[in-house]
Amino acid sequence: MVDAGLVEALAEVLCATSAILFTFIATFSRSPTAENIVQNIIFVLLIAAAGVLWWLPSLGGELWGSDYLPRPLALFCVILAISARMNIKGKNVSFGANPHSINRQSEE
């Protein structure tokens, strides 16, 4: 049987690695190929983390002292994995006021 502590550590490593890569995605976006590779890595890590987090309570394990927390976090990992695959570079998704365009309009 698999040790619940080992699965908990695996979940934490997967989540931490994907969070670090997600934080530095702007650095990788300088190259389109590097950005796509990192997006795929983040996607795989988060889906794996979701699977491990869903599996953890059935082993009797806990995450940060809670046996309830892993399954909602697994769902959150799936949502983040989907958002990691969205490439919105250069697209206006908010349709709100852009401070740069406001400044240009006031200068004109």
Secondary structure as UniProt FT lines:
FT   HELIX           4..23
FT   HELIX           25..28
FT   TURN            29..30
FT   HELIX           32..55
FT   HELIX           56..59
FT   TURN            64..65
FT   HELIX           70..84
FT   TURN            89..90
FT   HELIX           99..107
//
